[in-house]
Amino acid sequence: MAKFLGLIAALAVFSAWLSVVGNPHVVETVIGLVLAVIAGFWVFFKARKFGAPPK
């Protein structure tokens, strides 16, 4: 479930970035991919920690 949420977050961030930029070139696309990867990993680790049983 955490992988799915991370993927959805990454796609949403990348889509939002492309809609803000408009007609992206290579640099804007790379920036969007970096932002998407960071957001995806952040959501993945937060969702994984949230779904873990308490210690």
SEFIZA-3560 file (N, C-alpha, C; in Angstrom, 3 decimals):
REM SEFIZA-3560
<numar><xx>0.819</xx><yy>-1.194</yy><zz>0.000</zz><atom>N</atom></numar>
<numar><xx>0.000</xx><yy>0.000</yy><zz>0.000</zz><atom>CA</atom></numar>
<numar><xx>0.862</xx><yy>1.257</yy><zz>0.000</zz><atom>C</atom></numar>
<numar><xx>1.970</xx><yy>1.222</yy><zz>0.739</zz><atom>N</atom></numar>
<numar><xx>2.852</xx><yy>2.384</yy><zz>0.810</zz><atom>CA</atom></numar>
<numar><xx>3.487</xx><yy>2.658</yy><zz>-0.547</zz><atom>C</atom></numar>
<numar><xx>3.832</xx><yy>1.610</yy><zz>-1.295</zz><atom>N</atom></numar>
<numar><xx>4.403</xx><yy>1.800</yy><zz>-2.632</zz><atom>CA</atom></numar>
<numar><xx>3.404</xx><yy>2.486</yy><zz>-3.552</zz><atom>C</atom></numar>
<numar><xx>2.168</xx><yy>2.058</yy><zz>-3.474</zz><atom>N</atom></numar>
<numar><xx>1.114</xx><yy>2.634</yy><zz>-4.311</zz><atom>CA</atom></numar>
<numar><xx>0.899</xx><yy>4.110</yy><zz>-3.972</zz><atom>C</atom></numar>
<numar><xx>0.863</xx><yy>4.432</yy><zz>-2.692</zz><atom>N</atom></numar>
<numar><xx>0.682</xx><yy>5.825</yy><zz>-2.285</zz><atom>CA</atom></numar>
<numar><xx>1.866</xx><yy>6.692</yy><zz>-2.701</zz><atom>C</atom></numar>
<numar><xx>3.070</xx><yy>6.157</yy><zz>-2.595</zz><atom>N</atom></numar>
<numar><xx>4.250</xx><yy>6.890</yy><zz>-3.036</zz><atom>CA</atom></numar>
<numar><xx>4.228</xx><yy>7.159</yy><zz>-4.525</zz><atom>C</atom></numar>
<numar><xx>3.811</xx><yy>6.163</yy><zz>-5.293</zz><atom>N</atom></numar>
<numar><xx>3.720</xx><yy>6.324</yy><zz>-6.740</zz><atom>CA</atom></numar>
<numar><xx>2.670</xx><yy>7.365</yy><zz>-7.116</zz><atom>C</atom></numar>
<numar><xx>1.523</xx><yy>7.310</yy><zz>-6.465</zz><atom>N</atom></numar>
<numar><xx>0.460</xx><yy>8.281</yy><zz>-6.730</zz><atom>CA</atom></numar>
<numar><xx>0.925</xx><yy>9.698</yy><zz>-6.376</zz><atom>C</atom></numar>
<numar><xx>1.622</xx><yy>9.837</yy><zz>-5.254</zz><atom>N</atom></numar>
<numar><xx>2.123</xx><yy>11.156</yy><zz>-4.856</zz><atom>CA</atom></numar>
<numar><xx>3.136</xx><yy>11.669</yy><zz>-5.864</zz><atom>C</atom></numar>
<numar><xx>4.038</xx><yy>10.811</yy><zz>-6.311</zz><atom>N</atom></numar>
<numar><xx>5.041</xx><yy>11.223</yy><zz>-7.290</zz><atom>CA</atom></numar>
<numar><xx>4.389</xx><yy>11.646</yy><zz>-8.601</zz><atom>C</atom></numar>
<numar><xx>3.417</xx><yy>10.888</yy><zz>-9.060</zz><atom>N</atom></numar>
<numar><xx>2.718</xx><yy>11.258</yy><zz>-10.294</zz><atom>CA</atom></numar>
<numar><xx>1.947</xx><yy>12.563</yy><zz>-10.137</zz><atom>C</atom></numar>
<numar><xx>1.354</xx><yy>12.775</yy><zz>-8.988</zz><atom>N</atom></numar>
<numar><xx>0.606</xx><yy>14.012</yy><zz>-8.751</zz><atom>CA</atom></numar>
<numar><xx>1.539</xx><yy>15.221</yy><zz>-8.722</zz><atom>C</atom></numar>
<numar><xx>2.691</xx><yy>15.080</yy><zz>-8.063</zz><atom>N</atom></numar>
<numar><xx>3.647</xx><yy>16.190</yy><zz>-8.000</zz><atom>CA</atom></numar>
<numar><xx>4.199</xx><yy>16.485</yy><zz>-9.388</zz><atom>C</atom></numar>
<numar><xx>4.544</xx><yy>15.447</yy><zz>-10.147</zz><atom>N</atom></numar>
<numar><xx>5.077</xx><yy>15.656</yy><zz>-11.486</zz><atom>CA</atom></numar>
<numar><xx>4.031</xx><yy>16.290</yy><zz>-12.400</zz><atom>C</atom></numar>
<numar><xx>2.811</xx><yy>15.839</yy><zz>-12.306</zz><atom>N</atom></numar>
<numar><xx>1.732</xx><yy>16.416</yy><zz>-13.110</zz><atom>CA</atom></numar>
<numar><xx>1.484</xx><yy>17.876</yy><zz>-12.748</zz><atom>C</atom></numar>
<numar><xx>1.478</xx><yy>18.176</yy><zz>-11.453</zz><atom>N</atom></numar>
<numar><xx>1.281</xx><yy>19.556</yy><zz>-11.018</zz><atom>CA</atom></numar>
<numar><xx>2.435</xx><yy>20.434</yy><zz>-11.492</zz><atom>C</atom></numar>
<numar><xx>3.662</xx><yy>19.922</yy><zz>-11.410</zz><atom>N</atom></numar>
<numar><xx>4.823</xx><yy>20.688</yy><zz>-11.864</zz><atom>CA</atom></numar>
<numar><xx>4.726</xx><yy>20.988</yy><zz>-13.358</zz><atom>C</atom></numar>
<numar><xx>4.345</xx><yy>19.990</yy><zz>-14.156</zz><atom>N</atom></numar>
<numar><xx>4.228</xx><yy>20.216</yy><zz>-15.591</zz><atom>CA</atom></numar>
<numar><xx>3.114</xx><yy>21.201</yy><zz>-15.925</zz><atom>C</atom></numar>
<numar><xx>2.049</xx><yy>21.196</yy><zz>-15.157</zz><atom>N</atom></numar>
<numar><xx>0.977</xx><yy>22.157</yy><zz>-15.419</zz><atom>CA</atom></numar>
<numar><xx>1.399</xx><yy>23.572</yy><zz>-15.041</zz><atom>C</atom></numar>
<numar><xx>2.269</xx><yy>23.705</yy><zz>-14.036</zz><atom>N</atom></numar>
<numar><xx>2.771</xx><yy>25.025</yy><zz>-13.650</zz><atom>CA</atom></numar>
<numar><xx>3.765</xx><yy>25.538</yy><zz>-14.697</zz><atom>C</atom></numar>
<numar><xx>4.659</xx><yy>24.654</yy><zz>-15.143</zz><atom>N</atom></numar>
<numar><xx>5.708</xx><yy>25.060</yy><zz>-16.077</zz><atom>CA</atom></numar>
<numar><xx>5.136</xx><yy>25.352</yy><zz>-17.459</zz><atom>C</atom></numar>
<numar><xx>4.202</xx><yy>24.565</yy><zz>-17.892</zz><atom>N</atom></numar>
<numar><xx>3.613</xx><yy>24.766</yy><zz>-19.223</zz><atom>CA</atom></numar>
<numar><xx>4.297</xx><yy>23.879</yy><zz>-20.245</zz><atom>C</atom></numar>
<numar><xx>5.206</xx><yy>24.455</yy><zz>-21.030</zz><atom>N</atom></numar>
<numar><xx>5.919</xx><yy>23.713</yy><zz>-22.061</zz><atom>CA</atom></numar>
<numar><xx>7.345</xx><yy>23.457</yy><zz>-21.563</zz><atom>C</atom></numar>
<numar><xx>7.579</xx><yy>22.320</yy><zz>-20.897</zz><atom>N</atom></numar>
<numar><xx>8.878</xx><yy>22.107</yy><zz>-20.251</zz><atom>CA</atom></numar>
<numar><xx>9.972</xx><yy>21.737</yy><zz>-21.252</zz><atom>C</atom></numar>
<numar><xx>11.172</xx><yy>22.171</yy><zz>-20.940</zz><atom>N</atom></numar>
<numar><xx>12.359</xx><yy>21.740</yy><zz>-21.656</zz><atom>CA</atom></numar>
<numar><xx>13.073</xx><yy>20.732</yy><zz>-20.770</zz><atom>C</atom></numar>
<numar><xx>14.286</xx><yy>20.397</yy><zz>-21.096</zz><atom>N</atom></numar>
<numar><xx>15.001</xx><yy>19.340</yy><zz>-20.378</zz><atom>CA</atom></numar>
<numar><xx>15.202</xx><yy>19.705</yy><zz>-18.909</zz><atom>C</atom></numar>
<numar><xx>15.607</xx><yy>20.926</yy><zz>-18.632</zz><atom>N</atom></numar>
<numar><xx>15.901</xx><yy>21.318</yy><zz>-17.256</zz><atom>CA</atom></numar>
<numar><xx>14.639</xx><yy>21.278</yy><zz>-16.395</zz><atom>C</atom></numar>
<numar><xx>13.544</xx><yy>21.800</yy><zz>-16.918</zz><atom>N</atom></numar>
<numar><xx>12.294</xx><yy>21.793</yy><zz>-16.154</zz><atom>CA</atom></numar>
<numar><xx>11.788</xx><yy>20.373</yy><zz>-15.926</zz><atom>C</atom></numar>
<numar><xx>11.987</xx><yy>19.495</yy><zz>-16.903</zz><atom>N</atom></numar>
<numar><xx>11.572</xx><yy>18.104</yy><zz>-16.746</zz><atom>CA</atom></numar>
<numar><xx>12.404</xx><yy>17.407</yy><zz>-15.676</zz><atom>C</atom></numar>
<numar><xx>13.710</xx><yy>17.662</yy><zz>-15.664</zz><atom>N</atom></numar>
<numar><xx>14.581</xx><yy>17.054</yy><zz>-14.653</zz><atom>CA</atom></numar>
<numar><xx>14.216</xx><yy>17.561</yy><zz>-13.264</zz><atom>C</atom></numar>
<numar><xx>13.951</xx><yy>18.863</yy><zz>-13.148</zz><atom>N</atom></numar>
<numar><xx>13.533</xx><yy>19.415</yy><zz>-11.857</zz><atom>CA</atom></numar>
<numar><xx>12.237</xx><yy>18.745</yy><zz>-11.403</zz><atom>C</atom></numar>
<numar><xx>11.297</xx><yy>18.582</yy><zz>-12.300</zz><atom>N</atom></numar>
<numar><xx>10.034</xx><yy>17.921</yy><zz>-11.967</zz><atom>CA</atom></numar>
<numar><xx>10.226</xx><yy>16.481</yy><zz>-11.535</zz><atom>C</atom></numar>
<numar><xx>11.121</xx><yy>15.770</yy><zz>-12.222</zz><atom>N</atom></numar>
<numar><xx>11.386</xx><yy>14.383</yy><zz>-11.838</zz><atom>CA</atom></numar>
<numar><xx>12.039</xx><yy>14.296</yy><zz>-10.463</zz><atom>C</atom></numar>
<numar><xx>12.962</xx><yy>15.209</yy><zz>-10.180</zz><atom>N</atom></numar>
<numar><xx>13.606</xx><yy>15.215</yy><zz>-8.863</zz><atom>CA</atom></numar>
<numar><xx>12.577</xx><yy>15.505</yy><zz>-7.775</zz><atom>C</atom></numar>
<numar><xx>11.732</xx><yy>16.491</yy><zz>-7.997</zz><atom>N</atom></numar>
<numar><xx>10.684</xx><yy>16.804</yy><zz>-7.021</zz><atom>CA</atom></numar>
<numar><xx>9.735</xx><yy>15.622</yy><zz>-6.829</zz><atom>C</atom></numar>
<numar><xx>9.389</xx><yy>14.955</yy><zz>-7.918</zz><atom>N</atom></numar>
<numar><xx>8.482</xx><yy>13.811</yy><zz>-7.839</zz><atom>CA</atom></numar>
<numar><xx>9.107</xx><yy>12.658</yy><zz>-7.071</zz><atom>C</atom></numar>
<numar><xx>10.393</xx><yy>12.396</yy><zz>-7.303</zz><atom>N</atom></numar>
<numar><xx>11.073</xx><yy>11.302</yy><zz>-6.595</zz><atom>CA</atom></numar>
<numar><xx>11.156</xx><yy>11.613</yy><zz>-5.103</zz><atom>C</atom></numar>
<numar><xx>11.494</xx><yy>12.845</yy><zz>-4.773</zz><atom>N</atom></numar>
<numar><xx>11.569</xx><yy>13.224</yy><zz>-3.359</zz><atom>CA</atom></numar>
<numar><xx>10.203</xx><yy>13.081</yy><zz>-2.694</zz><atom>C</atom></numar>
<numar><xx>9.160</xx><yy>13.576</yy><zz>-3.345</zz><atom>N</atom></numar>
<numar><xx>7.815</xx><yy>13.480</yy><zz>-2.774</zz><atom>CA</atom></numar>
<numar><xx>7.362</xx><yy>12.024</yy><zz>-2.664</zz><atom>C</atom></numar>
<numar><xx>7.662</xx><yy>11.215</yy><zz>-3.669</zz><atom>N</atom></numar>
<numar><xx>7.280</xx><yy>9.805</yy><zz>-3.637</zz><atom>CA</atom></numar>
<numar><xx>7.950</xx><yy>9.053</yy><zz>-2.504</zz><atom>C</atom></numar>
<numar><xx>9.254</xx><yy>9.276</yy><zz>-2.332</zz><atom>N</atom></numar>
<numar><xx>9.955</xx><yy>8.624</yy><zz>-1.229</zz><atom>CA</atom></numar>
<numar><xx>9.459</xx><yy>9.114</yy><zz>0.119</zz><atom>C</atom></numar>
<numar><xx>9.187</xx><yy>10.389</yy><zz>0.230</zz><atom>N</atom></numar>
<numar><xx>8.703</xx><yy>10.938</yy><zz>1.496</zz><atom>CA</atom></numar>
<numar><xx>7.365</xx><yy>10.302</yy><zz>1.879</zz><atom>C</atom></numar>
<numar><xx>6.442</xx><yy>10.235</yy><zz>0.927</zz><atom>N</atom></numar>
<numar><xx>5.136</xx><yy>9.621</yy><zz>1.202</zz><atom>CA</atom></numar>
<numar><xx>5.302</xx><yy>8.129</yy><zz>1.477</zz><atom>C</atom></numar>
<numar><xx>6.180</xx><yy>7.462</yy><zz>0.732</zz><atom>N</atom></numar>
<numar><xx>6.403</xx><yy>6.032</yy><zz>0.943</zz><atom>CA</atom></numar>
<numar><xx>6.867</xx><yy>5.750</yy><zz>2.366</zz><atom>C</atom></numar>
<numar><xx>7.872</xx><yy>6.508</yy><zz>2.842</zz><atom>N</atom></numar>
<numar><xx>8.386</xx><yy>6.265</yy><zz>4.186</zz><atom>CA</atom></numar>
<numar><xx>7.390</xx><yy>6.674</yy><zz>5.262</zz><atom>C</atom></numar>
<numar><xx>6.645</xx><yy>7.742</yy><zz>5.034</zz><atom>N</atom></numar>
<numar><xx>5.618</xx><yy>8.138</yy><zz>6.006</zz><atom>CA</atom></numar>
<numar><xx>4.501</xx><yy>7.095</yy><zz>6.068</zz><atom>C</atom></numar>
<numar><xx>4.060</xx><yy>6.595</yy><zz>4.917</zz><atom>N</atom></numar>
<numar><xx>2.977</xx><yy>5.611</yy><zz>4.886</zz><atom>CA</atom></numar>
<numar><xx>3.440</xx><yy>4.284</yy><zz>5.472</zz><atom>C</atom></numar>
<numar><xx>4.702</xx><yy>3.934</yy><zz>5.236</zz><atom>N</atom></numar>
<numar><xx>5.219</xx><yy>2.678</yy><zz>5.784</zz><atom>CA</atom></numar>
<numar><xx>5.323</xx><yy>2.753</yy><zz>7.310</zz><atom>C</atom></numar>
<numar><xx>5.770</xx><yy>3.895</yy><zz>7.798</zz><atom>N</atom></numar>
<numar><xx>5.869</xx><yy>4.070</yy><zz>9.250</zz><atom>CA</atom></numar>
<numar><xx>4.479</xx><yy>4.121</yy><zz>9.883</zz><atom>C</atom></numar>
<numar><xx>3.516</xx><yy>4.739</yy><zz>9.178</zz><atom>N</atom></numar>
<numar><xx>2.157</xx><yy>4.843</yy><zz>9.697</zz><atom>CA</atom></numar>
<numar><xx>1.479</xx><yy>3.482</yy><zz>9.765</zz><atom>C</atom></numar>
<numar><xx>1.778</xx><yy>2.608</yy><zz>8.801</zz><atom>N</atom></numar>
<numar><xx>1.145</xx><yy>1.300</yy><zz>8.752</zz><atom>CA</atom></numar>
<numar><xx>1.791</xx><yy>0.256</yy><zz>9.642</zz><atom>C</atom></numar>
<numar><xx>2.943</xx><yy>0.581</yy><zz>10.229</zz><atom>N</atom></numar>
<numar><xx>3.637</xx><yy>-0.384</yy><zz>11.088</zz><atom>CA</atom></numar>
<numar><xx>2.958</xx><yy>-0.477</yy><zz>12.441</zz><atom>C</atom></numar>
<numar><xx>2.975</xx><yy>-1.664</yy><zz>13.028</zz><atom>N</atom></numar>
<numar><xx>2.376</xx><yy>-1.798</yy><zz>14.368</zz><atom>CA</atom></numar>
<numar><xx>3.208</xx><yy>-1.038</yy><zz>15.404</zz><atom>C</atom></numar>
<numar><xx>2.580</xx><yy>-0.565</yy><zz>16.443</zz><atom>N</atom></numar>
<numar><xx>3.333</xx><yy>0.181</yy><zz>17.482</zz><atom>CA</atom></numar>
<numar><xx>4.293</xx><yy>-0.745</yy><zz>18.216</zz><atom>C</atom></numar>
<numar><xx>5.392</xx><yy>-0.162</yy><zz>18.687</zz><atom>N</atom></numar>
<numar><xx>6.398</xx><yy>-0.952</yy><zz>19.408</zz><atom>CA</atom></numar>
<numar><xx>6.169</xx><yy>-0.900</yy><zz>20.887</zz><atom>C</atom></numar>
//
